[in-house]
Amino acid sequence: MQDFAIAWDWLSFAVRWLHVITGIAWIGSSFYFIALDLGLKQRPGLPAGAHGEEWQVHGGGFYHIQKYLVAPAELPEHLTWFKWESYSTWLSGFAMLAIVYYAGADLYLVDPAVLDVSAPVAILISLASLAVGWLIYDLLCKSPLGNDDTKLMVVLYVVLVAIAWGYTQLFTGRAAFLHLGAFTATIMSANVFLIIIPNQKIVVADLMAGRKPDPKYGKIAKTRSLHNNYLTLPVIFLMLSNHYPLAFGTEFNWVIASLIFLIGVLIRHYFNTVHARKGRPHWTWGLAAVLFIIIMWLSTAPSVLTGEPKLSALQQQMVASAHFPAVRDTVMGRCGMCHSAEPSYEGIHRAPKGVVLDTDQGIASHAREIYLQAGRSHAMPPANVSGITEKERALIVAWFEEGRE
């Protein structure tokens, strides 16, 4: 059992690393092409069908790039498709969702105080929400609203706010933020897989058959690409938010998530305007800063009392262990100076990462982290400032492994 827990943690690390790598590749290419598209210039003498061109310098050389709104008269022999960055990012992200949140549903996905359901039911809700979310988004884009980008974006924002609130009524705060990110990322990747690439393939097929491509396919693809452009930064925040409990673990977490979408739009608007050579709207950063200050205030606003959280069956099993009283004394004595509701360690004003270990429920909820970081490894306490002994570490290991059998 202990070897499995360690291997599983390394698997989680590996998949997370892969997700970061593929995400960088996708975001990098996406940002580059948005900047390139906005910086295109028209001039007399461009080839037939060319919409604009751009000269760039990088790596000791010059690049001359031309864009065709539909396609060139003749298809080049070598054509690079930018799609696997998106697919790999989504696949690795879903793998991480399964490894961390589905396999660890009792700890990370289900909160009985929010919605007391079994792990399989919670997983089904998660999967259904991602699929239904794409269908709602796609129908809105294909509705008459799709002809007006501004109105469509406003309606989509209202939908995202509703989804943000809905997830907080279903899952733990951590899982709610992660799912909102996955919900948005699914829309983005599905845009590439189901709309952008298929439309480009239709254009290529028309060219190969000697037909004139219909420009509507390019227009539709560009609209979906625009949505992806503005959704990227909020998704990054949501995917990183599980490290910051002041974002996901507060009463107004869904409001915080909603404001993050606005901040992302403001920042992207700044860069899009600069890349289009239409000025530098510095006001966007000022407004983004104001919204972030509001978020900081919301994260510390008084919480509504909801009663004592319920222990899951697994947590009850961990508390019932014969080792638990000794483990509780060890954790409270060696970790409690930092990981408590009111930390006493100098310079620590809030429990690191929101991990509070001054109650039975708190210790049982974080049993796996305690096992890995203070039992199987010496990561905690940092520099062993509280002097935890090897005997105490061994006790933590025995407690966790007995409770998971």
C-alpha positions in Angstrom: 0.0 0.0 0.0 2.8 2.4 0.9 4.6 1.8 -2.4 1.4 2.4 -4.3 0.8 5.7 -2.6 4.3 6.9 -3.4 4.1 5.7 -7.0 0.7 7.4 -7.4 2.1 10.6 -6.1 5.0 10.5 -8.6 2.5 9.7 -11.3 0.5 12.7 -10.4 3.7 14.8 -10.5 4.7 13.4 -13.9 1.2 14.1 -15.4 1.2 17.6 -13.9 4.6 18.3 -15.4 3.4 17.0 -18.8 0.3 19.2 -18.5 2.4 22.3 -17.9 4.7 21.5 -20.8 1.8 21.0 -23.3 0.0 24.0 -21.9 3.0 26.2 -22.5 3.2 24.9 -26.1 -0.5 25.6 -26.7 -0.6 29.0 -25.0 2.7 30.0 -26.6 1.5 29.2 -30.2 -1.9 30.7 -29.5 -0.5 34.0 -28.2 2.0 34.2 -31.0 -0.6 33.8 -33.8 -3.0 36.2 -32.1 -0.2 38.8 -32.0 0.8 38.0 -35.6 -2.8 38.3 -36.9 -3.3 41.6 -35.2 -0.1 43.0 -36.5 -0.7 42.2 -40.2 -0.3 45.1 -42.6 -1.8 45.6 -46.0 0.2 47.1 -48.8 -0.1 47.5 -52.6 1.4 44.6 -54.5 0.5 41.7 -52.2 -0.2 38.4 -53.9 -3.8 37.7 -54.9 -5.8 36.7 -52.0 -3.3 37.8 -49.4 -4.9 39.8 -46.5 -1.7 41.2 -45.1 1.9 40.6 -44.2 4.3 41.0 -41.3 8.0 41.3 -41.1 9.7 39.9 -37.9 13.2 39.5 -36.6 14.2 36.7 -34.2 17.2 34.5 -33.6 19.5 36.3 -35.9 17.2 36.1 -39.0 14.2 37.8 -40.6 10.8 36.3 -41.2 8.4 37.5 -43.9 4.8 36.2 -43.2 1.7 36.6 -45.3 -1.8 35.6 -44.4 -4.6 34.4 -46.7 -8.1 34.7 -45.3 -9.3 31.8 -47.3 -6.3 30.1 -48.9 -3.6 30.7 -51.5 -4.3 29.9 -55.1 -2.1 26.8 -54.8 -1.7 24.7 -51.6 1.9 24.5 -50.6 3.6 21.1 -50.4 4.4 21.5 -46.7 1.6 22.7 -44.4 2.0 22.8 -40.6 -1.1 22.2 -38.6 -1.3 23.6 -35.1 -3.6 21.3 -33.2 -1.7 18.7 -31.1 -0.7 21.4 -28.6 -4.4 21.8 -27.8 -5.2 18.1 -27.8 -2.2 17.2 -25.6 -3.0 19.9 -23.1 -6.6 18.7 -22.7 -5.7 15.0 -22.6 -3.0 15.5 -20.0 -5.3 17.9 -18.0 -8.1 15.3 -18.0 -5.6 12.6 -16.9 -4.6 14.9 -14.0 -8.3 15.4 -13.1 -8.8 11.6 -13.0 -5.6 10.9 -11.0 -6.0 13.6 -8.4 -9.8 14.3 -8.1 -11.4 11.2 -9.3 -9.1 8.7 -7.6 -9.0 10.9 -4.5 -12.7 11.9 -4.6 -13.2 11.4 -0.9 -10.6 14.0 -0.1 -10.6 16.4 -3.0 -13.9 16.2 -4.8 -16.7 15.4 -2.4 -17.5 17.7 0.6 -20.4 16.2 2.6 -21.1 19.7 4.0 -21.7 20.9 0.4 -23.3 17.9 -1.3 -23.3 14.5 0.4 -23.0 12.1 -2.5 -20.9 9.1 -3.2 -17.6 9.3 -5.2 -19.0 7.6 -8.3 -22.0 10.0 -8.4 -19.7 13.0 -8.0 -17.5 11.8 -10.8 -20.5 11.3 -13.1 -21.6 14.9 -12.3 -18.1 16.1 -13.2 -18.0 14.3 -16.5 -21.6 15.4 -17.4 -20.9 19.0 -16.6 -17.9 19.1 -19.0 -20.0 17.6 -21.9 -23.1 19.7 -21.2 -21.0 22.8 -20.9 -19.6 22.4 -24.4 -23.1 21.7 -25.9 -24.5 24.9 -24.3 -21.6 27.0 -25.5 -21.8 25.5 -29.0 -25.5 26.1 -29.3 -25.1 29.7 -28.2 -22.4 30.3 -30.8 -24.6 28.8 -33.6 -27.7 30.7 -32.5 -28.5 34.2 -33.9 -26.3 35.6 -31.0 -23.3 34.2 -32.9 -23.7 37.0 -35.4 -22.8 39.7 -32.7 -19.5 39.0 -31.0 -20.2 41.5 -28.2 -23.6 40.2 -27.2 -22.4 36.7 -27.5 -19.5 37.4 -25.1 -21.8 39.0 -22.6 -24.2 36.0 -22.6 -21.2 33.6 -22.3 -19.9 35.5 -19.3 -23.3 35.2 -17.6 -23.2 31.5 -18.3 -19.7 31.2 -16.8 -20.8 33.1 -13.6 -23.7 30.7 -13.2 -21.4 27.7 -13.7 -19.0 29.1 -11.2 -21.7 29.3 -8.6 -23.1 25.9 -9.6 -19.7 24.1 -9.1 -19.4 25.6 -5.5 -22.8 23.9 -4.7 -21.5 20.5 -5.9 -17.9 20.1 -4.9 -15.2 21.2 -2.5 -13.9 24.7 -3.1 -10.7 23.4 -4.6 -12.5 21.1 -7.0 -15.0 23.8 -7.9 -12.2 26.1 -9.2 -10.4 23.2 -10.9 -13.7 22.2 -12.6 -14.4 25.7 -13.7 -11.0 25.7 -15.3 -11.6 22.3 -16.9 -15.0 23.4 -18.1 -13.4 26.4 -19.8 -10.5 24.5 -21.2 -12.8 21.8 -22.6 -14.6 24.6 -24.6 -11.3 25.9 -25.8 -9.9 22.5 -26.9 -13.3 21.4 -28.4 -13.2 24.7 -30.4 -10.0 23.5 -32.0 -11.0 19.8 -32.4 -14.6 20.2 -33.5 -14.7 23.7 -35.2 -11.4 25.3 -36.2 -9.5 22.3 -37.6 -12.5 20.7 -39.4 -13.3 24.1 -41.0 -9.7 24.3 -42.2 -9.8 20.8 -43.5 -12.9 21.8 -45.6 -11.0 24.6 -47.1 -8.0 22.4 -47.9 -10.3 19.8 -49.5 -12.0 22.4 -51.7 -8.6 23.6 -52.9 -7.5 20.1 -53.7 -10.7 19.5 -55.6 -10.3 22.8 -57.6 -13.2 24.5 -55.9 -13.2 28.0 -54.4 -13.4 27.7 -50.6 -16.3 29.4 -48.8 -15.0 32.2 -46.6 -17.6 31.5 -43.9 -15.5 28.7 -42.6 -12.6 31.0 -41.9 -14.9 33.5 -40.2 -16.4 30.9 -37.9 -12.9 29.6 -37.0 -11.7 33.1 -36.2 -14.6 33.8 -33.8 -13.9 30.6 -31.9 -10.2 31.4 -31.9 -11.1 34.9 -30.4 -13.0 33.2 -27.6 -10.0 31.0 -26.9 -7.8 34.0 -26.8 -9.8 35.8 -24.0 -10.4 32.6 -22.0 -6.7 31.6 -21.7 -5.6 33.7 -18.8 -8.6 32.9 -16.5 -7.9 29.2 -17.2 -4.3 29.6 -16.1 -5.4 31.2 -12.8 -8.0 28.5 -12.1 -5.5 25.7 -12.8 -3.0 27.3 -10.4 -5.7 28.2 -7.8 -5.5 24.9 -5.9 -2.3 26.2 -4.3 -4.1 29.3 -2.9 -6.9 28.5 -0.4 -7.7 32.2 -0.1 -9.0 32.0 -3.7 -11.0 28.7 -3.5 -11.7 28.2 0.2 -13.8 31.2 1.0 -17.5 32.0 1.1 -17.3 34.2 -2.0 -15.1 31.9 -4.1 -17.6 31.9 -7.0 -17.5 35.7 -7.1 -13.7 35.6 -7.1 -13.7 33.2 -10.0 -16.2 35.5 -11.9 -14.0 38.5 -11.4 -10.9 36.6 -12.6 -12.6 36.2 -16.0 -13.0 40.0 -16.2 -9.3 40.5 -15.2 -8.3 38.1 -17.9 -10.3 39.9 -20.5 -8.8 43.3 -19.5 -5.2 42.0 -19.7 -5.8 40.3 -23.1 -7.4 43.5 -24.4 -4.3 45.4 -23.5 -2.0 43.0 -25.3 -4.4 42.7 -28.3 -4.5 46.5 -28.6 -0.7 46.8 -28.4 -0.2 44.0 -31.0 -2.7 45.7 -33.3 -0.6 48.9 -33.0 -3.7 50.8 -31.7 -2.1 52.3 -28.6 -1.4 51.2 -25.1 -4.6 51.2 -23.0 -2.8 51.3 -19.6 -6.2 51.8 -17.9 -6.8 48.1 -18.3 -4.1 47.3 -15.8 -5.4 49.9 -13.4 -8.9 48.4 -13.5 -7.5 44.9 -13.3 -5.6 46.0 -10.1 -8.8 47.4 -8.6 -10.7 44.1 -9.3 -7.8 42.2 -7.7 -8.0 44.3 -4.6 -11.7 43.5 -4.4 -10.8 39.8 -4.7 -8.4 40.2 -1.8 -11.2 41.8 0.3 -13.7 39.1 -0.6 -11.2 36.4 0.4 -11.2 37.6 4.0 -14.8 38.7 4.3 -16.6 37.0 7.2 -17.8 33.5 6.4 -21.3 32.3 6.9 -21.5 29.6 9.6 -22.6 26.3 8.0 -22.2 24.0 11.0 -19.5 21.4 11.8 -18.3 19.7 8.6 -19.2 16.0 8.3 -16.5 13.4 8.2 -16.5 11.0 5.3 -16.4 7.2 5.8 -12.7 7.2 5.1 -12.0 10.1 7.4 -14.0 8.4 10.2 -11.9 5.3 9.7 -8.7 7.3 10.0 -9.9 8.9 13.3 -11.0 5.5 14.7 -7.5 4.1 14.2 -5.7 3.0 17.4 -2.8 5.1 16.3 -4.8 8.3 15.9 -4.5 9.7 19.5 -0.7 9.5 19.3 -0.7 10.9 15.7 -3.0 13.7 16.8 -0.6 14.7 19.6 2.4 14.5 17.2 0.7 16.6 14.5 -0.7 19.2 16.9 2.7 19.4 18.7 5.0 19.4 15.7 2.8 21.1 13.0 0.2 23.0 15.0 2.3 26.2 15.5 1.8 26.9 11.8 -1.1 24.7 10.7 -3.8 26.0 13.0 -6.6 28.6 12.8 -4.4 31.0 14.7 -0.8 30.2 14.0 1.7 30.9 16.8 4.9 30.6 14.8 6.5 34.0 14.3 5.9 35.4 10.8 3.0 33.0 10.0 -0.3 34.7 10.1 -2.4 32.2 8.2 -2.1 28.4 7.9 0.2 27.7 4.9 -2.0 26.7 1.9 -5.0 26.8 4.2 -4.1 23.4 5.7 -5.5 23.6 9.3 -4.5 20.6 11.5 -5.9 21.6 14.9 -9.0 19.4 14.8 -9.6 15.7 14.2 -11.5 16.5 11.0 -8.6 18.6 9.7 -6.0 15.9 10.4 -8.1 13.2 8.9 -8.9 15.3 5.8 -5.1 15.8 5.2 -4.0 12.3 6.1 -2.4 11.7 2.7 -0.4 14.9 2.7 0.7 14.3 6.3 1.8 10.8 5.3 3.8 11.9 2.3 5.3 15.1 3.6 5.9 14.2 7.3 5.9 10.4 7.2 7.4 9.1 4.0 9.5 12.2 3.4 11.1 14.9 5.5 9.5 17.8 3.6 7.6 18.9 6.7 8.2 20.5 9.0 10.6 22.8 7.0 14.1 22.2 8.2 12.5 20.1 10.9 12.1 23.3 13.0 9.8 21.6 15.5 12.1 18.6 16.0 9.9 15.8 14.8 11.5 12.4 15.5 12.0 9.4 13.3 9.8 7.4 15.7 7.0 10.0 15.3 7.4 9.8 11.5 7.1 6.0 11.6 3.9 6.4 13.7 2.4 8.6 11.0 3.3 6.0 8.4 1.8 3.2 10.4 -1.4 5.2 11.0 -2.0 6.1 7.4 -1.1 2.6 6.0 -3.3 0.9 8.5 -6.2 3.2 7.8 -6.0 2.7 4.0 -6.0 -1.1 4.2 
